[in-house]
Amino acid sequence: MDEHKLAPEERAKLSLYRDQLVAASYDQRWRGGRGRARDQRKQRAIATALALLGPAKTILDVPCGTGRFTGFLTAAGLEYTGGDASLAMLTQAKTKHETARFAVVDLARLPYPERSFDVALCIRLMHLVRDRELRASFLRELARVARVGVIVDFRQDKALRVWLGRARAKLGLRAKPPGALALEKIHQELADVAKPRR
Ligand SMILES: C[S@@+](CC[C@H](N)C(=O)[O-])C[C@H]1O[C@@H](n2cnc3c(N)ncnc32)[C@H](O)[C@@H]1O
């Protein structure tokens, strides 16, 4: 990824996770009752998407962060590879999942040939990326390396969390409203990437 093209604020947001303290405390958000429920919901959504895609043996999880889904995907019988731009996040992941395969990668330029994996998974990244072209380049890379299909999550602007985040921003309780897109826009971006390129 050419980080010089990003707005300073966006660069800061994406590189936040390179900080060792941020990486070390990242999993705390999934530990409370609400965090665990969110985590379980996401696992169920991924399991549903995998079932819809059909038979798959291998999966690339980018960004894998601290290995939030490593155990779940390995237990589902998938041959797992996790990739992330942050060595600090990957170090946490490797501590928890010693035998899993992880690599430092940039989602804008994955170091894998076309169709190297059955499925490419991308969770909890798109809402951090405010630049449409960067989102498109991430989606293109996921589609390029996946043989069966891509699973990606977006944050849509009608979600309760987004509404609450906007209210908190208005009240000065957070610096900026959360990144989120209208559902139609998400569909459009996905359709644009799915179009054959000339
Ligand atoms: C919010 S975390 C999500 C991690 C994981 N998918 C999860 O659900 O917990 C965002 C991750 O994206 C990674 N990241 C940011 N830019 C990236 C890039 N260009 N390529 C690969 N990973 C990137 C960060 O290092 C961070 O670990």
The ligand as a Gaussian input file, in Angstrom:
#p B3LYP/6-31G(d) Opt

LIG

0 1
 C       -9.595000      -3.813000      13.626000
 S       -8.269000      -4.942000      13.297000
 C       -9.179000      -6.365000      12.715000
 C       -8.438000      -7.669000      12.937000
 C       -9.302000      -8.932000      12.857000
 N       -9.807000      -9.178000      11.521000
 C      -10.442000      -8.879000      13.853000
 O      -11.599000      -8.993000      13.465000
 O      -10.151000      -8.734000      15.048000
 C       -7.607000      -4.227000      11.793000
 C       -6.293000      -4.882000      11.369000
 O       -5.981000      -4.469000      10.043000
 C       -4.563000      -4.478000       9.923000
 N       -4.210000      -3.732000       8.703000
 C       -4.311000      -2.398000       8.475000
 N       -3.931000      -2.110000       7.215000
 C       -3.574000      -3.298000       6.634000
 C       -3.071000      -3.670000       5.348000
 N       -2.855000      -2.759000       4.383000
 N       -2.801000      -4.978000       5.107000
 C       -2.986000      -5.924000       6.058000
 N       -3.460000      -5.629000       7.304000
 C       -3.742000      -4.337000       7.587000
 C       -4.123000      -3.864000      11.225000
 O       -2.765000      -4.142000      11.500000
 C       -5.086000      -4.541000      12.214000
 O       -4.517000      -5.719000      12.736000

